[in-house]
Amino acid sequence: MGKLYGTHWILTLLLAVPLTGAVACLVGPERRARWTALATTLVALALSLPLFWTFSTGTAEFQNAASFPWIERWGISYAVGLDGISLLMLLLTTVLMPLVVAGSFSQIGRRERAFYASLLILMMGMLGVFVSLDLFLFYMFWEVMLIPMYMIIGIWGGKRRIYSAVKFFLFTAAGSLLMLVAIVALVHLHQQQFGEASFAYADLLRLSIPPRLQLWLFGAFGLAFAIKVPLFPLHTWLPDAHVEAPTAGSVILAGILLKMGVYGFLRFAIPLFPSAAMNRGVVAVILLLGLIGIVYAAWVAAVQPDAKKLIAYTSVAHLGFVMLGVFALTPQSLEGAILQMVNHGISTGALFLLIGMIYERRHTRLIADFGGIARVMPFFAMALTVVALSSIGLPGTNGFVGEFLILVGTFQRYPVVAVLATTGVIFAAAYMLPMVQRIILNPLTDDENRELSDLNGRERAVLAPLLGLILLIGVYPQPFLDRISPSVNSLIEYVEARALPMEAEQEPEIPAVAFELTQREGNHTLEEERGEIGR
């Protein structure tokens, strides 16, 4: 939650940089597209890193915010801002994208201008989703991402790329259309209650929505976000998309796009519809689906012969953990869920990069085709081992911190669910460690494996930041948690203050805590608040 005011320029510049880079890729020479894209993502990274150090950790207000009217007649504004939740998602995006671009140098050999332009447009869309504080703006960026990802899978993917791209597009678009209907319904409610249309996030938080209507609207938003997570049984598009996508597409899917579903729940579905989000039936269904996803995905991953498909199913299991943390709605579980989103992006992104690097050398992803390559690829073996241990949550790595907080927080409210979810840690070891053993530790018998070369300087440079973050967050997560905590506490306070049982026919007047979360101070009217935002 938080308050929005100011006219800061940094987030707008961050959105403009990748768009400018995409245009430069398209109009420039083919041979320079990769370098243009790399320079663009490095500029975005350089602009975003100071946001972490300058972020005020003592407040839940939106920082570095900017807002001004866009389409006034329809109540649409350009409004962007960062709180502790969106800050980490933005930084995850800007850290991963240069690594994705650099990792693609030797993998993409055709239509390079279009490929790198698609990556940069996708980057702009992802950043826009995380900073948008107007629902029209959010929906626009949400939909913009579909086209470049569709192209990345459909043009540069594997043999079944068209099928996977269409499946990805249809799943995501279907959920998005229902969300659009719900957004229009919210704007209509604002028109009825306040006499004017508004898509502004702060304005829509002020709405009094009957609990039963909240269920329907929450369902529309929730379906779009659950598909993106993806929550079981809406996950079937993900393994196909991962397997057929080029390495860059797989890293972006696992590292960033899946997090947008969870972010959508945290930013929009839960605070806009608190009664529905706290409804016992809704929570029970989501917790059950999260548990099924953890166990089912682990069992399916354990029997996969394709290393890339195995890693794809791990995403379903890990995001199941995250959803448990979100809907347990305790400070520890929410902090763990947000941190685990970052951890999953780092670890699973690194796994896909490693599989892509070995695929370049052997042109196969079948686990049975490898064995003993630690003797000829020691750096690769070391990196794969560290990242795999992070993925299963070994203490001292980033994965442990997130999962531990989720389980501790969930246990406070749903102890049985937490105990059952703990089995997922065991299952993770059961599918990840055998894969590592079969790839790097078995006898070196195949002649093709004997001739493999270890990772080169560029590949090591791509992996080094991810390995560093795995160890840094695992040993010292406090700076990250400090930035998450105020937003988490504010969200919980807001939801608990506004949630009503389904039996309630009407909402009471907005509680004081909710009013304070959407106003700067005092008893400002809506028009006065907008005037302050504009100034």
C-alpha angles and dihedrals in degrees: 000000000000146000126289125216139128140066102247117165104205099088092047089051090050089056093047097050098067092042090053090047092051091054090048090052092051097048098037130079118291093238092056098048094093093051092046090052093047092049090048094052091046090053090051090049092050091050094048102045095072088057089071095054097040094046112117108234097194099070141056093211120121109259133203085024129169129183136171136152116276110169099007096179091064097036093250120148138176101243126163134165145145133238126173093278098050092039093066092044091051092049091047088056096048093046096049099043098067088048091050092051094046091046090056097057095097097030103057114063104157136055089006095166092056092043097052092040088054090051092052095047088049089051091053091051093049093049090047093054092053097049102036117117096174117074094219090053090045092051092048092055091042090058096039089066093061097069101053093042090049089053094045091054097036099047106029099028133102133278095295094041097126093052092048094045093050092046091051091048096047095047093049096041093050092056092042093056092056089049089053090055090051091049090053089049090053092051090049090052090051089052090053097046102038104023097243139069119252136171092186114128093221091051095049091051087065093061122116104219122181110246095241092051087050089061092059095044092045088051092054094049092038095054092055091048095042090055090052095047086042106232119190124292092021092063101091095102093058104069091047093048092047096048096047099038120092115253092267091055093048093050092050093045094051098032102045119355096061090052090061090072092056091041089053091056092049098044103035120003098050102040095039093049106028096158091056093043091053095042110122094224093051093047092047092052094049093045090049093049090047091053092047089050092052095051100034095048091048093052093046092046091052092064099042115121091194113077093208093052090048090055090046091059091049088066091061090052095046094047088050087062090049093052090052089055093048097051096040081069098200123133094249095045094048093046089048092048093052093045091046090055088059092044093050091050091053099043100038091041088055091048092054091047091052093048089048091052094051091044090058089059102040103021090222135092097192109124091215091062092065135062139146095011091141086085093061100026106039096159091049090049092050093048093047091050095049093047093046091051089050090051092055092046105252112183110259093038129091094251092064095056095054097044092045093053091046093052094044092049094044092048090060092063106018109024095170091052091049092051092050092046090054089069086068089071089058092046090050090058090046093061103029103047096050089051091053092046094050093048103044111012108043119096114293101240109138114090092216090057091051090060097051118123122221123247115295127228095271093050092048090050089053093052099039097078091049093049089048093051091048090059097036095054091041093055102031114019095151098100089055094046091048090061094045099045103074093049091047093050091047092050093051092046092049096047095046091048094052103034115110131184118258090250091068110102098196137023116245120230114298109280118244093249092055091047091052092051093059100039132062096226141319124010102316119170120233091256092051091050091052090051090054091048091052092051 
